[in-house]
């Protein structure tokens, strides 16, 4: 009850009583039937996966597995912080949030939803831990212990994100936890934690029970603190998080993944005051593209994160991925880096009238905007390949291997830049395209074509490099020459055709 004598439950009951639709027994039946069908479909594959976890883990891959788990938990905390995580539906955020209702009771439904998300994420974390460490004996009990530790860790991480939304001091603790996880991943990749994962894999069941009890106690303490802090979260933060959640929900319902990047970009810049500086004396096309360089310089954290991800192929190599998978991962990462630095080309495509008013031709402007994606993607690819050479995940060795790695990175840069520009300039998903019936089920053609836009150009331009990286033998010089010709040809052809 509030000071006015009205409770959140009575307000929600009043809204439901005046709603146009009510949840009937048939709706509950359909929901339960869908859940039962889902469990029946995934039950057999899940049982096979669990049966494959029996037996000891591979000591040579435990370090990479620990690194991947640490990175996954850090990404989970970062996603929770970016989402809010406490949000409200649009009507509640605009009407009930600023009312004299009990804030904690009003946010209770959101808290329960966050709890379900945390439990699901924690269960996946527990399965990942068991997959890395293995189960030398008593699979059922070790599986239950790993799930318990993972679920409590997931719930505790979500509670920590809620506390960070309510207090700046807890924001520091959340940042410290993410940094500690990244440090743990780096140490695990370096091979200095070989004894710790092996000791954890052979730990007795009493130690597993003790770890689960400790995780439960820590998680319970954080959940209690988060529940008490719900009424201290500023209304403006909840409103901002609710607005972001509404935009993301609209993009998800419309199956338009490109909207997510616009949401993230706009949310970053709208709350910042930028200082004006004189533009350097450059030719017109390069002066137009200078905004991409300034945007990158104003986000050094993003640039550092981008360069740090070049170590992911090394982690995948230690986890036992094949040379073909590593080559695809390296080129896919380079393409993602190129696409993330082509925001200016995307704005030119979305607002062609403004691009015409600037007075720079389309081809010169597109060629100038391709410089930054080419440099970043080439440097990222070369760094990733060099890391594979130094870590022993490549058939190349020594100084010659490092030189070849940088040569491959520089030669694939034009093709990756062309693919990144094409990805940045692609149109929204066309849902009017037909649905293709295949043996694996119905596939909507619109999202498939949207996902392949840009990838097709990059694959065509990087085909010699893909063949070379997928081969277990050293890279021959003929493929390097073919890659040089293919990369330049694809970029020039894309600029000439698109800039008409």
C-alpha positions as CSV (number, residue, x, y, z in Angstrom):
1,X,0.0,0.0,0.0
2,X,1.1,3.6,-0.6
3,X,0.3,6.8,1.2
4,X,-2.8,7.2,-0.9
5,X,-4.0,3.7,0.1
6,X,-3.7,2.3,-3.5
7,X,-1.5,-0.7,-4.2
8,X,0.2,-1.8,-7.4
9,X,-1.9,-5.0,-7.4
10,X,-5.1,-3.1,-7.4
11,X,-4.0,-0.7,-10.1
12,X,-3.0,-3.7,-12.3
13,X,-6.3,-5.4,-11.6
14,X,-8.1,-2.3,-12.6
15,X,-6.2,-2.1,-15.9
16,X,-6.8,-5.8,-16.6
17,X,-10.5,-5.4,-15.9
18,X,-10.8,-2.6,-18.5
19,X,-8.6,-4.3,-21.1
20,X,-10.0,-5.4,-24.4
21,X,-8.5,-8.9,-24.2
22,X,-8.0,-11.3,-21.4
23,X,-5.9,-14.4,-21.1
24,X,-8.2,-17.4,-21.4
25,X,-7.7,-21.1,-20.6
26,X,-7.1,-21.8,-24.3
27,X,-4.1,-19.3,-24.2
28,X,-2.6,-21.2,-21.3
29,X,-3.2,-24.5,-23.1
30,X,-1.4,-23.2,-26.3
31,X,1.5,-21.9,-24.2
32,X,1.9,-25.2,-22.3
33,X,1.6,-27.2,-25.5
34,X,4.3,-25.2,-27.2
35,X,6.6,-25.6,-24.2
36,X,6.0,-29.4,-24.3
37,X,6.7,-29.6,-28.0
38,X,9.9,-27.6,-27.5
39,X,11.1,-29.9,-24.7
40,X,10.3,-32.9,-26.8
41,X,12.3,-31.6,-29.8
42,X,15.4,-30.6,-27.8
43,X,15.2,-33.4,-25.3
44,X,17.0,-36.0,-27.4
45,X,19.8,-33.7,-28.6
46,X,20.3,-32.4,-25.1
47,X,20.6,-35.9,-23.7
48,X,23.2,-36.7,-26.3
49,X,25.2,-33.6,-25.3
50,X,25.0,-34.4,-21.6
51,X,26.1,-38.0,-22.3
52,X,29.1,-36.6,-24.2
53,X,30.2,-34.7,-21.2
54,X,31.1,-37.9,-19.3
55,X,34.8,-38.5,-19.0
56,X,37.8,-36.3,-18.1
57,X,38.4,-33.1,-20.0
58,X,41.4,-32.4,-22.3
59,X,44.1,-30.7,-20.2
60,X,45.6,-29.0,-23.3
61,X,42.3,-27.3,-24.0
62,X,41.2,-26.3,-20.5
63,X,43.0,-23.0,-20.6
64,X,41.2,-21.9,-23.7
65,X,37.9,-23.2,-22.4
66,X,38.4,-21.1,-19.2
67,X,39.2,-18.1,-21.3
68,X,36.0,-18.5,-23.4
69,X,33.9,-18.9,-20.3
70,X,35.4,-15.8,-18.7
71,X,34.8,-13.8,-21.9
72,X,31.2,-15.1,-22.0
73,X,30.5,-14.0,-18.4
74,X,32.1,-10.6,-19.1
75,X,29.9,-10.2,-22.2
76,X,26.8,-11.3,-20.1
77,X,27.6,-8.6,-17.5
78,X,28.2,-6.0,-20.2
79,X,24.9,-6.8,-21.9
80,X,23.0,-6.6,-18.6
81,X,24.5,-3.2,-17.9
82,X,23.8,-1.9,-21.4
83,X,20.1,-3.1,-21.2
84,X,19.5,-1.3,-17.9
85,X,18.8,-4.0,-16.7
86,X,15.6,-2.8,-14.9
87,X,13.1,-1.6,-17.4
88,X,9.3,-1.2,-17.7
89,X,6.8,-1.5,-20.5
90,X,6.0,1.8,-22.2
91,X,2.6,2.4,-20.5
92,X,4.0,1.6,-17.1
93,X,7.1,3.8,-17.6
94,X,5.0,6.8,-18.8
95,X,2.2,6.4,-16.2
96,X,2.9,4.3,-13.2
97,X,6.6,5.0,-12.7
98,X,6.1,8.7,-11.6
99,X,3.0,7.9,-9.6
100,X,3.1,7.5,-5.7
101,X,3.0,3.7,-6.0
102,X,5.6,1.6,-4.2
103,X,8.5,1.5,-6.6
104,X,9.7,-1.8,-5.4
105,X,6.4,-3.5,-5.9
106,X,6.0,-1.8,-9.3
107,X,9.3,-3.2,-10.4
108,X,8.7,-6.7,-9.0
109,X,7.5,-8.1,-12.3
110,X,10.6,-6.9,-14.0
111,X,12.7,-8.4,-11.3
112,X,11.1,-11.8,-11.8
113,X,11.7,-11.6,-15.5
114,X,15.4,-10.7,-14.9
115,X,15.6,-13.7,-12.5
116,X,14.4,-16.1,-15.3
117,X,16.9,-14.6,-17.7
118,X,19.7,-15.0,-15.2
119,X,18.7,-18.6,-14.4
120,X,18.8,-19.5,-18.1
121,X,22.1,-17.8,-18.7
122,X,23.5,-19.4,-15.6
123,X,22.4,-22.9,-16.7
124,X,24.3,-22.4,-20.0
125,X,27.3,-21.2,-18.0
126,X,27.2,-24.4,-15.8
127,X,27.1,-26.6,-18.9
128,X,30.0,-24.7,-20.4
129,X,32.0,-25.2,-17.2
130,X,31.3,-28.9,-17.2
131,X,32.2,-29.2,-20.9
132,X,35.6,-27.6,-20.2
133,X,36.4,-29.5,-17.0
134,X,34.7,-32.8,-17.8
135,X,33.1,-35.3,-15.4
136,X,35.6,-38.1,-14.6
137,X,33.0,-39.8,-12.3
138,X,29.4,-39.5,-11.1
139,X,28.2,-37.5,-14.1
140,X,24.8,-36.7,-12.6
141,X,26.1,-35.2,-9.4
142,X,28.8,-33.2,-11.1
143,X,26.2,-31.9,-13.6
144,X,23.9,-30.8,-10.8
145,X,26.8,-29.1,-9.0
146,X,27.9,-27.3,-12.2
147,X,24.4,-26.2,-12.9
148,X,24.0,-24.9,-9.3
149,X,27.2,-22.9,-9.5
150,X,26.4,-21.5,-12.9
151,X,22.8,-20.6,-12.0
152,X,23.9,-18.9,-8.8
153,X,26.7,-17.1,-10.6
154,X,24.2,-15.9,-13.3
155,X,21.7,-14.7,-10.7
156,X,24.5,-12.9,-8.7
157,X,25.8,-11.2,-11.9
158,X,22.3,-9.9,-12.8
159,X,21.8,-8.7,-9.2
160,X,25.2,-6.9,-9.5
161,X,24.0,-5.2,-12.7
162,X,20.8,-4.0,-10.9
163,X,22.9,-2.6,-8.1
164,X,25.1,-0.8,-10.6
165,X,22.0,0.8,-12.1
166,X,21.0,2.1,-8.6
167,X,24.4,3.3,-7.3
168,X,27.6,4.6,-8.8
169,X,29.7,2.8,-6.3
170,X,28.2,-0.5,-7.4
171,X,28.9,0.6,-10.9
172,X,32.6,0.6,-10.0
173,X,32.3,-2.9,-8.6
174,X,30.7,-4.2,-11.8
175,X,33.4,-2.6,-13.9
176,X,36.0,-4.2,-11.7
177,X,34.4,-7.6,-12.0
178,X,34.4,-7.3,-15.8
179,X,38.1,-6.3,-15.8
180,X,38.9,-9.2,-13.6
181,X,37.2,-11.6,-16.0
182,X,39.2,-10.2,-18.9
183,X,42.4,-10.5,-17.0
184,X,41.5,-14.1,-16.1
185,X,40.9,-14.8,-19.8
186,X,44.3,-13.4,-20.7
187,X,46.1,-15.4,-18.0
188,X,44.3,-18.6,-19.0
189,X,45.2,-18.1,-22.7
190,X,48.9,-17.6,-21.7
191,X,49.0,-21.1,-20.2
192,X,49.7,-20.0,-16.6
193,X,46.5,-21.6,-15.2
194,X,47.2,-25.2,-16.3
195,X,47.2,-26.6,-12.8
196,X,44.1,-24.8,-11.5
197,X,41.6,-26.2,-14.1
198,X,43.1,-29.7,-13.8
199,X,42.7,-29.5,-10.0
200,X,39.1,-28.3,-10.3
201,X,38.3,-31.1,-12.8
202,X,39.5,-33.7,-10.3
203,X,38.0,-32.1,-7.2
204,X,35.8,-34.4,-5.0
205,X,32.1,-34.0,-4.8
206,X,32.4,-32.4,-1.4
207,X,34.4,-29.5,-2.9
208,X,31.8,-29.1,-5.7
209,X,29.1,-28.9,-3.0
210,X,31.1,-26.4,-1.1
211,X,31.5,-24.2,-4.2
212,X,27.8,-24.4,-4.9
213,X,27.0,-23.4,-1.3
214,X,29.4,-20.5,-1.5
215,X,27.9,-19.3,-4.8
216,X,24.4,-19.6,-3.3
217,X,25.4,-17.5,-0.3
218,X,27.1,-14.8,-2.3
219,X,24.2,-14.8,-4.8
220,X,21.6,-14.6,-2.1
221,X,23.4,-11.6,-0.5
222,X,23.5,-9.8,-3.8
223,X,19.9,-10.5,-4.6
224,X,18.8,-9.2,-1.2
225,X,20.8,-6.0,-1.8
226,X,19.4,-5.6,-5.3
227,X,15.8,-6.1,-4.0
228,X,16.4,-3.4,-1.4
229,X,17.9,-1.1,-4.0
230,X,14.9,-1.3,-6.5
231,X,13.2,1.8,-4.9
232,X,16.5,3.8,-5.1
233,X,16.9,3.5,-8.9
234,X,16.5,7.0,-10.4
235,X,13.3,7.3,-12.5
236,X,15.3,8.9,-15.4
237,X,17.5,5.8,-15.6
238,X,14.5,3.5,-15.7
239,X,12.9,5.7,-18.3
240,X,16.0,5.7,-20.5
241,X,16.4,1.9,-20.2
242,X,12.7,1.4,-21.0
243,X,13.0,3.6,-24.1
244,X,16.0,1.5,-25.3
245,X,14.1,-1.7,-24.5
246,X,11.1,-0.5,-26.5
247,X,13.3,0.3,-29.5
248,X,15.0,-3.0,-29.3
249,X,11.7,-4.9,-29.1
250,X,10.4,-3.0,-32.1
251,X,13.5,-3.9,-34.1
252,X,13.2,-7.6,-33.0
253,X,9.6,-7.8,-33.9
254,X,10.3,-6.2,-37.3
255,X,13.3,-8.5,-37.8
256,X,15.5,-5.6,-38.6
257,X,18.9,-6.2,-37.0
258,X,20.4,-3.1,-38.5
259,X,18.3,-1.0,-36.2
260,X,20.3,-2.2,-33.2
261,X,23.4,-0.4,-34.3
262,X,21.5,2.8,-34.8
263,X,20.1,2.5,-31.3
264,X,23.6,2.0,-29.8
265,X,25.1,4.8,-31.9
266,X,22.4,7.3,-31.0
267,X,22.4,6.5,-27.3
268,X,26.1,7.0,-27.2
269,X,26.2,10.4,-28.8
270,X,23.0,12.1,-27.6
271,X,24.2,12.5,-24.0
272,X,27.6,14.0,-24.9
273,X,28.7,17.5,-25.6
274,X,31.2,17.6,-28.4
275,X,33.8,20.4,-28.8
276,X,34.1,22.0,-32.2
277,X,37.5,22.0,-33.9
278,X,38.7,23.3,-37.2
279,X,38.6,20.8,-40.0
280,X,42.1,20.0,-41.5
281,X,42.9,21.1,-45.0
282,X,42.2,18.0,-47.1
283,X,40.8,17.3,-50.5
284,X,37.1,17.3,-50.6
285,X,36.5,13.5,-50.5
286,X,39.0,13.0,-47.7
287,X,37.5,15.9,-45.8
288,X,34.1,14.3,-46.0
289,X,35.6,11.0,-44.7
290,X,37.4,12.8,-41.9
291,X,34.3,12.5,-39.7
292,X,34.8,8.7,-39.5
293,X,38.3,9.3,-38.2
294,X,37.1,11.9,-35.7
295,X,34.4,9.6,-34.5
296,X,36.9,6.8,-34.0
297,X,39.3,9.1,-32.1
298,X,36.5,10.2,-29.8
299,X,35.9,6.6,-28.7
300,X,39.3,5.2,-27.7
301,X,37.7,2.5,-25.6
302,X,35.9,1.1,-28.6
303,X,39.2,1.1,-30.6
304,X,41.0,-0.7,-27.7
305,X,38.3,-3.3,-27.5
306,X,38.4,-3.8,-31.2
307,X,42.1,-4.5,-31.1
308,X,41.9,-6.7,-28.1
309,X,39.4,-9.0,-29.9
310,X,42.3,-9.9,-32.3
311,X,43.3,-12.5,-29.6
312,X,40.1,-14.5,-30.0
313,X,41.5,-16.6,-32.9
314,X,44.4,-17.7,-30.6
315,X,41.8,-18.8,-28.0
316,X,39.9,-20.8,-30.7
317,X,43.2,-22.4,-31.8
318,X,44.0,-23.5,-28.3
319,X,40.4,-24.9,-28.0
320,X,41.2,-27.2,-30.9
321,X,39.5,-25.6,-33.9
322,X,40.6,-26.7,-37.4
323,X,42.7,-24.4,-39.7
324,X,39.7,-23.9,-41.9
325,X,37.6,-22.7,-39.0
326,X,40.4,-20.4,-37.8
327,X,40.7,-18.9,-41.3
328,X,37.0,-18.2,-41.4
329,X,37.1,-16.7,-37.9
330,X,39.9,-14.4,-38.8
331,X,38.3,-13.1,-42.0
332,X,34.9,-12.8,-40.3
333,X,36.5,-10.7,-37.5
334,X,38.2,-8.5,-40.1
335,X,34.9,-8.0,-41.9
336,X,33.1,-7.1,-38.7
337,X,35.8,-4.5,-37.9
338,X,35.5,-3.0,-41.4
339,X,31.7,-2.8,-41.1
340,X,31.9,-1.1,-37.7
341,X,34.1,1.7,-39.0
342,X,31.9,2.5,-42.1
343,X,29.2,4.5,-40.3
344,X,29.7,7.5,-42.6
345,X,28.9,5.4,-45.7
346,X,25.8,4.2,-43.9
347,X,24.6,7.7,-43.2
348,X,25.2,8.7,-46.8
349,X,23.1,5.8,-48.0
350,X,20.2,6.6,-45.6
351,X,20.3,10.3,-46.5
352,X,21.2,10.6,-50.2
353,X,19.8,14.2,-50.4
354,X,22.4,15.4,-47.9
355,X,25.1,13.5,-49.6
356,X,24.2,15.3,-52.9
357,X,24.2,18.7,-51.2
358,X,27.8,18.3,-50.0
359,X,29.0,18.5,-53.6
360,X,31.3,15.5,-53.6
361,X,30.9,12.8,-56.2
362,X,29.6,9.4,-55.0
363,X,32.6,7.5,-56.3
364,X,35.3,9.8,-54.8
365,X,33.3,9.9,-51.5
366,X,33.0,6.1,-51.3
367,X,36.6,5.6,-52.2
368,X,37.7,8.0,-49.4
369,X,35.4,6.3,-46.9
370,X,37.0,3.0,-47.8
371,X,40.4,4.0,-46.4
372,X,39.6,3.7,-42.7
373,X,37.9,0.3,-42.9
374,X,40.7,-1.0,-45.0
375,X,43.4,0.1,-42.6
376,X,41.5,-1.2,-39.5
377,X,40.5,-4.5,-41.0
378,X,44.0,-5.1,-42.4
379,X,45.7,-4.3,-39.1
380,X,43.2,-6.5,-37.2
381,X,43.6,-9.4,-39.6
382,X,47.4,-9.1,-39.6
383,X,47.5,-9.0,-35.7
384,X,45.2,-12.0,-35.4
385,X,47.3,-14.0,-37.9
386,X,50.5,-13.0,-36.1
387,X,49.0,-14.2,-32.8
388,X,48.3,-17.5,-34.3
389,X,51.8,-17.8,-35.6
390,X,53.3,-16.9,-32.2
391,X,50.9,-19.3,-30.4
392,X,51.7,-22.2,-32.6
393,X,48.2,-22.3,-34.2
394,X,49.4,-21.8,-37.7
395,X,51.7,-23.9,-40.0
396,X,53.8,-20.7,-40.3
397,X,56.7,-20.2,-37.9
398,X,59.3,-17.7,-37.1
399,X,59.9,-14.3,-38.6
400,X,58.9,-15.5,-42.0
401,X,55.5,-16.5,-40.7
402,X,55.0,-13.1,-39.1
403,X,55.9,-11.5,-42.4
404,X,53.5,-13.7,-44.3
405,X,50.8,-12.9,-41.8
406,X,51.1,-9.2,-42.2
407,X,51.2,-9.6,-46.0
408,X,47.9,-11.6,-45.9
409,X,46.4,-9.0,-43.6
410,X,47.3,-6.1,-45.9
411,X,46.3,-8.0,-49.1
412,X,42.8,-8.8,-47.8
413,X,42.1,-5.3,-46.5
414,X,40.6,-3.9,-49.8
415,X,38.2,-6.8,-50.1
416,X,37.2,-6.6,-46.4
417,X,36.7,-2.8,-46.8
418,X,34.4,-3.4,-49.8
419,X,32.4,-6.0,-47.8
420,X,32.2,-3.7,-44.8
421,X,30.9,-0.8,-47.0
422,X,28.4,-3.0,-48.6
423,X,27.2,-4.2,-45.2
424,X,26.9,-0.6,-44.0
425,X,24.9,0.5,-47.0
426,X,22.5,-2.4,-47.2
427,X,18.8,-1.7,-47.0
428,X,16.4,-3.0,-44.3
429,X,15.2,-6.5,-44.4
430,X,12.7,-7.0,-47.3
431,X,9.9,-9.2,-45.7
432,X,8.0,-9.3,-49.0
433,X,10.3,-11.9,-50.5
434,X,9.0,-15.4,-50.6
435,X,9.8,-18.2,-48.1
436,X,11.8,-21.1,-49.4
437,X,10.8,-24.6,-48.4
438,X,13.9,-26.9,-47.7
439,X,14.4,-30.2,-46.1
440,X,15.4,-28.5,-42.8
441,X,12.3,-26.3,-42.8
442,X,11.0,-23.0,-44.2
443,X,13.6,-20.3,-44.7
444,X,12.6,-16.7,-45.2
445,X,14.5,-15.3,-48.1
446,X,14.5,-11.7,-46.9
447,X,16.6,-12.1,-43.8
448,X,18.9,-14.5,-45.6
449,X,19.7,-12.1,-48.4
450,X,20.2,-9.3,-45.8
451,X,22.7,-11.4,-43.9
452,X,24.6,-12.3,-47.0
453,X,24.8,-8.7,-48.3
454,X,28.4,-7.7,-47.9
455,X,29.6,-11.2,-47.0
456,X,29.3,-12.2,-50.7
457,X,31.7,-9.4,-51.8
458,X,34.1,-10.2,-49.0
459,X,34.2,-13.9,-49.8
460,X,34.7,-13.2,-53.5
461,X,37.6,-10.9,-52.7
462,X,39.2,-13.1,-50.0
463,X,38.8,-16.4,-51.7
464,X,42.6,-16.9,-52.3
465,X,43.3,-16.1,-48.7
466,X,40.6,-18.5,-47.5
467,X,42.2,-21.3,-49.5
468,X,45.6,-20.5,-48.1
469,X,44.5,-20.2,-44.5
470,X,42.4,-23.4,-44.7
471,X,45.4,-25.4,-46.0
472,X,47.7,-27.1,-43.4
473,X,50.7,-26.2,-45.5
474,X,52.5,-22.8,-45.6
475,X,51.0,-20.1,-47.7
476,X,52.3,-20.3,-51.3
477,X,53.4,-17.1,-53.1
478,X,50.9,-17.7,-56.0
479,X,48.0,-17.4,-53.7
480,X,49.4,-14.2,-52.2
481,X,49.6,-12.7,-55.7
482,X,46.1,-13.9,-56.6
483,X,44.8,-12.3,-53.3
484,X,46.5,-9.0,-54.2
485,X,44.7,-8.9,-57.5
486,X,41.4,-10.1,-56.2
487,X,41.3,-7.6,-53.3
488,X,42.0,-4.6,-55.4
489,X,39.7,-5.7,-58.2
490,X,36.8,-6.2,-55.8
491,X,37.2,-2.9,-54.1
492,X,37.6,-1.0,-57.4
493,X,34.6,-2.8,-58.9
494,X,32.4,-2.1,-55.9
495,X,33.3,1.6,-55.8
496,X,32.8,2.0,-59.5
497,X,29.4,0.2,-59.6
498,X,28.0,1.6,-56.4
499,X,29.2,5.1,-56.9
500,X,27.2,5.7,-60.1
